[in-house]
Amino acid sequence: MKLIETGFLYQHTAEEITEKPYQMLRLGPGRAQEIFSLQKIVYEAQDDPQKFVPDPIESFQDVMLVEGKGFSIGVFVEEQLIAVRTVSFPGKGEENLGREIGLTEESELDKVAILEATMVRPDYRGNALQKKMLVHTMKFIREYGCCHVLSTVSPFNYPSLSSVMHAGLYIKNLKLRTGVYGGKLRFLMAKNICREEPMNFSDTITLKNTEIKKQQLLMEKGYLGFKLEEIPEEPDQFMVYYGCPEVKI
Ligand SMILES: CC(C)(COP(=O)(O)OP(=O)(O)OC[C@H]1O[C@@H](n2cnc3c(N)ncnc32)[C@H](O)[C@@H]1OP(=O)(O)O)[C@@H](O)C(=O)NCCC(=O)NCCS
């Protein structure tokens, strides 16, 4: 396992807040059971089953920890895995989400990286660990020669959306997804990290994240979601800013 960074973070328990040293590492093969155990804790602690769909252990064993198929970053405190980010490279496979952003050439599909799962143990949330892991994740994705970074995120999962948009991904579509998602609504998020010029938007429209049909209609017209804003008096909802991009993603 390769060391990525070290630092301090806060652990929040019912009794106290404690500062702890952490290590962020690239996970080597053989760590699937640890990721799976963390996933169990995170899944059982979630407030809304819409937000997070657990992955089978095989996806960690056979994809996200296998060189060439994906990679994973983990955060350890006192030698326990407390946060993880997994990434896959779908290549020419049927499931490659790149087709949804108009990629057809095999050479372009090979440049797709999918941000898969991210999990932070509940007592370590609020340390911006997802954002910290994403900074390194994007760097590694670049080093693999990928250009198209894609992810699916629940429209009700503010912490996850906020982190993924902080890394520069835009909201591209909103669909009911079948398969492992079991018919749940998901935004498709995307960014072309090989494009140098900034994305500019005109004709900005803001919608609540719960306005599903209106968001879908806007994106069918080519709008992209580019910014979120919390609504202080409505903690379960937030605003999404949509705009017409000057260029395609
Ligand atoms: C998503 C997740 C990884 C983010 O954890 P984190 O890195 O500790 O989150 P952060 O500290 O970066 O917080 C992200 C944002 O959400 C806010 N936030 C954090 N926890 C929150 C909560 N429980 N409710 C509402 N907002 C919350 C933060 O204020 C921050 O807002 P900002 O970006 O506007 O400043 C974590 O919540 C988690 O493990 N969730 C369950 C698994 C999951 O849903 N994964 C995503 C799908 S794979």
The ligand as a Tripos MOL2 file, in Angstrom:
@<TRIPOS>MOLECULE
LIG
   48    50     1     0     0
SMALL
NO_CHARGES

@<TRIPOS>ATOM
      1 C1        -21.0320   11.1490    1.4230 C.3       1 LIG1
      2 C2        -20.0030   11.0640    2.5360 C.3       1 LIG1
      3 C3        -18.8640   10.1630    2.0780 C.3       1 LIG1
      4 C4        -19.4580   12.4700    2.8050 C.3       1 LIG1
      5 O1        -18.7500   12.4470    4.0340 O.3       1 LIG1
      6 P1        -17.6980   13.6000    4.4270 P.3       1 LIG1
      7 O2        -16.5200   13.5530    3.5210 O.co2     1 LIG1
      8 O3        -17.4280   13.4670    5.8750 O.co2     1 LIG1
      9 O4        -18.5330   14.8980    4.1200 O.3       1 LIG1
     10 P2        -17.9790   16.3820    4.1680 P.3       1 LIG1
     11 O5        -17.3700   16.6450    5.4950 O.co2     1 LIG1
     12 O6        -17.1040   16.6770    2.9740 O.co2     1 LIG1
     13 O7        -19.3470   17.1490    3.9430 O.3       1 LIG1
     14 C5        -19.8440   17.3580    2.6380 C.3       1 LIG1
     15 C6        -20.9280   18.4040    2.6880 C.3       1 LIG1
     16 O8        -22.0760   17.8370    3.2740 O.3       1 LIG1
     17 C7        -22.4170   18.5110    4.4780 C.3       1 LIG1
     18 N1        -22.7810   17.4250    5.3620 N.ar      1 LIG1
     19 C8        -21.9550   16.5310    5.9360 C.ar      1 LIG1
     20 N2        -22.6950   15.6450    6.6300 N.ar      1 LIG1
     21 C9        -23.9920   15.9980    6.4680 C.ar      1 LIG1
     22 C10       -25.2190   15.4820    6.9070 C.ar      1 LIG1
     23 N3        -25.2790   14.4110    7.7000 N.pl3     1 LIG1
     24 N4        -26.3620   16.0890    6.5080 N.ar      1 LIG1
     25 C11       -26.3200   17.1680    5.7140 C.ar      1 LIG1
     26 N5        -25.1860   17.7120    5.2530 N.ar      1 LIG1
     27 C12       -24.0420   17.1310    5.6390 C.ar      1 LIG1
     28 C13       -21.1960   19.2760    4.8950 C.3       1 LIG1
     29 O9        -21.5310   20.4540    5.6050 O.3       1 LIG1
     30 C14       -20.5850   19.6150    3.5400 C.3       1 LIG1
     31 O10       -21.2600   20.7220    2.9470 O.3       1 LIG1
     32 P3        -20.4860   21.7920    2.0060 P.3       1 LIG1
     33 O11       -19.7550   20.9740    0.9490 O.co2     1 LIG1
     34 O12       -21.5570   22.6420    1.4490 O.co2     1 LIG1
     35 O13       -19.5210   22.4670    2.9220 O.co2     1 LIG1
     36 C15       -20.6260   10.4900    3.8370 C.3       1 LIG1
     37 O14       -21.7220   11.3120    4.1820 O.3       1 LIG1
     38 C16       -21.0610    9.0360    3.7180 C.2       1 LIG1
     39 O15       -20.2760    8.1140    3.9340 O.2       1 LIG1
     40 N6        -22.3350    8.8210    3.3940 N.am      1 LIG1
     41 C17       -22.9040    7.4700    3.2680 C.3       1 LIG1
     42 C18       -22.4290    6.7830    2.0090 C.3       1 LIG1
     43 C19       -22.8310    7.5470    0.7900 C.2       1 LIG1
     44 O16       -23.9220    8.0860    0.6950 O.2       1 LIG1
     45 N7        -21.9190    7.5900   -0.2040 N.am      1 LIG1
     46 C20       -22.1810    8.2950   -1.4530 C.3       1 LIG1
     47 C21       -22.7440    7.4150   -2.4900 C.3       1 LIG1
     48 S1        -21.5790    6.1840   -3.0220 S.3       1 LIG1
@<TRIPOS>BOND
     1     1     2 1
     2     2     3 1
     3     2     4 1
     4     2    36 1
     5     4     5 1
     6     5     6 1
     7     6     7 2
     8     6     8 1
     9     6     9 1
    10     9    10 1
    11    10    11 2
    12    10    12 1
    13    10    13 1
    14    13    14 1
    15    14    15 1
    16    15    16 1
    17    15    30 1
    18    16    17 1
    19    17    18 1
    20    17    28 1
    21    18    19 ar
    22    18    27 ar
    23    19    20 ar
    24    20    21 ar
    25    21    22 ar
    26    21    27 ar
    27    22    23 1
    28    22    24 ar
    29    24    25 ar
    30    25    26 ar
    31    26    27 ar
    32    28    29 1
    33    28    30 1
    34    30    31 1
    35    31    32 1
    36    32    33 2
    37    32    34 1
    38    32    35 1
    39    36    37 1
    40    36    38 1
    41    38    39 2
    42    38    40 1
    43    40    41 1
    44    41    42 1
    45    42    43 1
    46    43    44 2
    47    43    45 1
    48    45    46 1
    49    46    47 1
    50    47    48 1
@<TRIPOS>SUBSTRUCTURE
     1 LIG1         1 GROUP 0 **** ****
